Amino acid sequence: MRHVAVLALVLTLTACSAQAPSPSAAPAATPAPTPAPASGADYRSLQALLDAQMPAIPATAGIWVKHLTTGEEANVNGDDTFNSASVIKIPVAVQALEMVDVGTLTLSDRTTLRADDIRGGSGIFRYHDAGLQPTLRDIILQMIITSDNTATDLMIGKVGGVASVNAWLAKAGYADRMKLVQTTGDLFKKYDGLTPADDRNARTNSDHAFWLGELTPRATGLMLAAIEARTLPSKAGADELIRMMRAQQSGARRLPHFLVGVPVAHKTGDFGPVLANDVGIVYAKSGPIVVSFFLNAITEPYGDAEDRMGRLTQHIVQYFDK
């Protein structure tokens, strides 16, 4: 019996030894938690924020940002020239409002729309019967909030034409950084002349003859900063323009997309599926922030590109309001 007991004890100890971990074995590694997406508050500087996030955008991208209270600014490709699309309508509006200041134009004056005035693309005037008589204020408003192409060409005509806009830009100090290339009517004639074999998107991306205007993010941002400061075109004119930009009807998925309770005065520029711009003034708790954001040659779904603009703007606001 004694031999049987000893044998049972040996077998029990052997089984326990087989089940127990070896003293030299390392403990199983605990999986590292997935890091939370960085918010704007996680960055040490505005430039670090832009440098971290802009390269991931699958587009030819540029941005210029400035907090108008603290003075901090940063950019990525801020001095590169981009296809403006309808963002070029901002300087047209500024020139018109400057002419109102000196009495050359009157906001209450009415213009009778003719059938020949109607342009395709964005806007609402093309859905009205000929004979509509909007005021000059109405025309500027629609050029800004619905990016109305009929209104745009009417305003370009009112201020003296494409050459007059560019002369005004040069006088105002924006030469070589802001340029109106042509009217919307002339632009659409070029697109209409393309054949099915032509690559329309390639023309939009790189052929300046198919651009409505040329802008840099910095120059556009500086103009917005002057408007917010009420130094361009004047306090009265800037008040009018900011009121209009805050009533923007387009681009809800861009600068304002992820901002809750934060007003944004902005103007979009579109030429889908390869171009989505948005520039404006974000009225954050810490003070107004100019964001001048250009996306050309987009290679991802259009809505995703718009979301990127909104998410980065959210991070910018978080950075300043932390």
Rosetta blueprint (number, residue, H / E / L):
1 M L
2 R H
3 H H
4 V H
5 A H
6 V H
7 L H
8 A H
9 L H
10 V H
11 L H
12 T H
13 L H
14 T H
15 A H
16 C H
17 S H
18 A H
19 Q H
20 A L
21 P L
22 S L
23 P L
24 S L
25 A L
26 A L
27 P L
28 A L
29 A L
30 T L
31 P L
32 A L
33 P L
34 T L
35 P L
36 A L
37 P L
38 A L
39 S L
40 G H
41 A H
42 D H
43 Y L
44 R L
45 S L
46 L H
47 Q H
48 A H
49 L H
50 L H
51 D H
52 A H
53 Q H
54 M H
55 P H
56 A H
57 I L
58 P L
59 A L
60 T E
61 A E
62 G E
63 I E
64 W E
65 V E
66 K E
67 H E
68 L L
69 T L
70 T L
71 G L
72 E L
73 E E
74 A E
75 N E
76 V E
77 N L
78 G L
79 D L
80 D L
81 T L
82 F E
83 N E
84 S L
85 A H
86 S H
87 V H
88 I H
89 K H
90 I H
91 P H
92 V H
93 A H
94 V H
95 Q H
96 A H
97 L H
98 E H
99 M H
100 V H
101 D H
102 V L
103 G L
104 T L
105 L L
106 T L
107 L L
108 S L
109 D L
110 R E
111 T L
112 T L
113 L L
114 R L
115 A H
116 D H
117 D H
118 I L
119 R L
120 G L
121 G L
122 S L
123 G L
124 I L
125 F H
126 R H
127 Y H
128 H L
129 D L
130 A L
131 G L
132 L L
133 Q L
134 P L
135 T E
136 L H
137 R H
138 D H
139 I H
140 I H
141 L H
142 Q H
143 M H
144 I H
145 I H
146 T L
147 S L
148 D L
149 N H
150 T H
151 A H
152 T H
153 D H
154 L H
155 M H
156 I H
157 G H
158 K H
159 V L
160 G L
161 G L
162 V H
163 A H
164 S H
165 V H
166 N H
167 A H
168 W H
169 L H
170 A H
171 K H
172 A L
173 G L
174 Y L
175 A L
176 D L
177 R L
178 M E
179 K E
180 L E
181 V L
182 Q L
183 T L
184 T H
185 G H
186 D H
187 L H
188 F H
189 K H
190 K H
191 Y H
192 D H
193 G L
194 L L
195 T L
196 P L
197 A L
198 D L
199 D L
200 R H
201 N H
202 A H
203 R H
204 T H
205 N H
206 S H
207 D L
208 H H
209 A H
210 F H
211 W L
212 L L
213 G E
214 E E
215 L E
216 T L
217 P H
218 R H
219 A H
220 T H
221 G H
222 L H
223 M H
224 L H
225 A H
226 A H
227 I H
228 E H
229 A L
230 R L
231 T L
232 L L
233 P L
234 S L
235 K H
236 A H
237 G H
238 A H
239 D H
240 E H
241 L H
242 I H
243 R H
244 M H
245 M H
246 R H
247 A L
248 Q L
249 Q L
250 S L
251 G L
252 A L
253 R L
254 R L
255 L L
256 P L
257 H L
258 F L
259 L L
260 V L
261 G L
262 V L
263 P L
264 V E
265 A E
266 H E
267 K E
268 T E
269 G E
270 D E
271 F E
272 G L
273 P L
274 V L
275 L E
276 A E
277 N E
278 D E
279 V E
280 G E
281 I E
282 V E
283 Y E
284 A E
285 K L
286 S L
287 G E
288 P E
289 I E
290 V E
291 V E
292 S E
293 F E
294 F E
295 L E
296 N E
297 A L
298 I L
299 T L
300 E L
301 P L
302 Y H
303 G H
304 D H
305 A H
306 E H
307 D H
308 R H
309 M H
310 G H
311 R H
312 L H
313 T H
314 Q H
315 H H
316 I H
317 V H
318 Q H
319 Y H
320 F H
321 D H
322 K L
